Amino acid sequence: MQQRNSFIRTKLIPGIIIGALAMGAGIWAARLLTKHDSGADPLAATRFPAARPIQAFSLLDHNGNVFDNATLAGHWSFLFFGYTHCPDVCPTTMSVLNSVARRLQDAGENIRFVMVTVDPERDTPEKLGQFVTYFNGNFIGVTGSETALQQLTKQLGIMFMRVNDADNAAGYLVDHTASVILFDPDGNYHAVFSPPLTADAMAGDFRMMARAYR
Amino acid sequence: MSHLRSRTGLLVALLCVLIPVLPARAEMDLVVSDAWIREAPPGTTVLAGYLKITNRGVAHATVSGVSADDFSSVEIHRTVMENGVARMLSARQLEIPAGESFVLEPGGYHLMLFNPVRPLVAGDTVELLLQIRDGACLAVNAPVARMTVDQHP
């Protein structure tokens, strides 16, 4: 017992103290380094050094109007990809987007919020319209054929995949990237917000990006 | 498959109706709080429900199924986020060790409620029946509420 106590006193405790000091020094050094490195971009969003143009795509909004590259020009657009048979993640994201919209009411920017369906088979324009306008009367639902949707999603790095789940009463589910993409008024892919999404971070980041854009 | 499922649902409901007065230990030891159903846009056929189950007993408890008269069926699901991709996985049952709580909340475990038999709006109440592994049933009143992500005016 005495031997064990002396081991604890002479080896273990100093070891722990040295270890803790080393760890503290490491964290301090890492903070210094990252401060230097990340000084360029204080955003939660990921944006490109230069906004990326988007190749031609053509979809329809829930009112039957064409939604394509030209529709993106002239204002900022937040695009989310989801579906109406998604009871948990999609309504939460839509609520967050509504909160972002309310926070940015005074931003002096023309901003649109769009949900592009990843379930064109079940999400008719009418259903999409009911869904998106429930969260905000100005929100836009967009759909198209699977091929037409892929023309947009592929170049944005948005994945969606139907999962046939025999156990699920809805028939099937759709796995999908839960990010929100921001297009600038040139209609270019400007930045991406990855989950977890918070209205605070998104609205704050948007203000910074809009200032830098002007 | 759907035939099988509806029969299972019926069985859950029947068990709950037939044996509500068994001396059920689990029923007394399990406490449900913060139950709510997320109000959904009109016409939505799939809703989500959330709640917290606390096991105050000394024995492990298992919730083996959920049913509700207001829906054609109820499933337990879990949202997982992998590399930014949202997926929903079925969970057959909920395990609640003695003395612990299990939370169903947005972005995680949730009840998936199919085909509401009446329009449900904030202020309505839905009765959920939780079937416990030992045969007991736990009735829970879950108010329908609109989810707010913050209090920003």
HADDOCK unambig.tbl for C-alpha pairs under 7 A between the chains (distance, minus, plus):
assign (segid A and resid 84 and name CA) (segid B and resid 44 and name CA) 6.96 0.50 0.50
assign (segid A and resid 85 and name CA) (segid B and resid 45 and name CA) 6.98 0.50 0.50
assign (segid A and resid 85 and name CA) (segid B and resid 46 and name CA) 5.75 0.50 0.50
assign (segid A and resid 87 and name CA) (segid B and resid 46 and name CA) 5.94 0.50 0.50
assign (segid A and resid 87 and name CA) (segid B and resid 47 and name CA) 5.18 0.50 0.50
assign (segid A and resid 87 and name CA) (segid B and resid 48 and name CA) 5.24 0.50 0.50
assign (segid A and resid 88 and name CA) (segid B and resid 48 and name CA) 6.13 0.50 0.50
assign (segid A and resid 88 and name CA) (segid B and resid 106 and name CA) 5.99 0.50 0.50
assign (segid A and resid 88 and name CA) (segid B and resid 107 and name CA) 6.34 0.50 0.50
assign (segid A and resid 89 and name CA) (segid B and resid 107 and name CA) 5.95 0.50 0.50
assign (segid A and resid 95 and name CA) (segid B and resid 148 and name CA) 6.84 0.50 0.50
assign (segid A and resid 95 and name CA) (segid B and resid 149 and name CA) 6.34 0.50 0.50
assign (segid A and resid 96 and name CA) (segid B and resid 149 and name CA) 6.18 0.50 0.50
assign (segid A and resid 130 and name CA) (segid B and resid 41 and name CA) 6.52 0.50 0.50
assign (segid A and resid 130 and name CA) (segid B and resid 42 and name CA) 6.53 0.50 0.50
assign (segid A and resid 131 and name CA) (segid B and resid 41 and name CA) 5.28 0.50 0.50
assign (segid A and resid 134 and name CA) (segid B and resid 41 and name CA) 5.44 0.50 0.50
assign (segid A and resid 166 and name CA) (segid B and resid 1 and name CA) 6.74 0.50 0.50
assign (segid A and resid 169 and name CA) (segid B and resid 2 and name CA) 6.80 0.50 0.50
assign (segid A and resid 175 and name CA) (segid B and resid 85 and name CA) 6.67 0.50 0.50
assign (segid A and resid 175 and name CA) (segid B and resid 86 and name CA) 5.73 0.50 0.50
assign (segid A and resid 175 and name CA) (segid B and resid 87 and name CA) 4.80 0.50 0.50
assign (segid A and resid 176 and name CA) (segid B and resid 85 and name CA) 5.26 0.50 0.50
assign (segid A and resid 176 and name CA) (segid B and resid 86 and name CA) 5.49 0.50 0.50
assign (segid A and resid 176 and name CA) (segid B and resid 87 and name CA) 6.96 0.50 0.50
assign (segid A and resid 177 and name CA) (segid B and resid 84 and name CA) 5.59 0.50 0.50
assign (segid A and resid 177 and name CA) (segid B and resid 85 and name CA) 4.01 0.50 0.50
assign (segid A and resid 177 and name CA) (segid B and resid 86 and name CA) 5.95 0.50 0.50
assign (segid A and resid 178 and name CA) (segid B and resid 84 and name CA) 5.88 0.50 0.50
assign (segid A and resid 178 and name CA) (segid B and resid 85 and name CA) 5.64 0.50 0.50
assign (segid A and resid 178 and name CA) (segid B and resid 86 and name CA) 5.81 0.50 0.50
assign (segid A and resid 179 and name CA) (segid B and resid 84 and name CA) 6.69 0.50 0.50
assign (segid A and resid 194 and name CA) (segid B and resid 84 and name CA) 6.50 0.50 0.50
assign (segid A and resid 195 and name CA) (segid B and resid 84 and name CA) 6.27 0.50 0.50
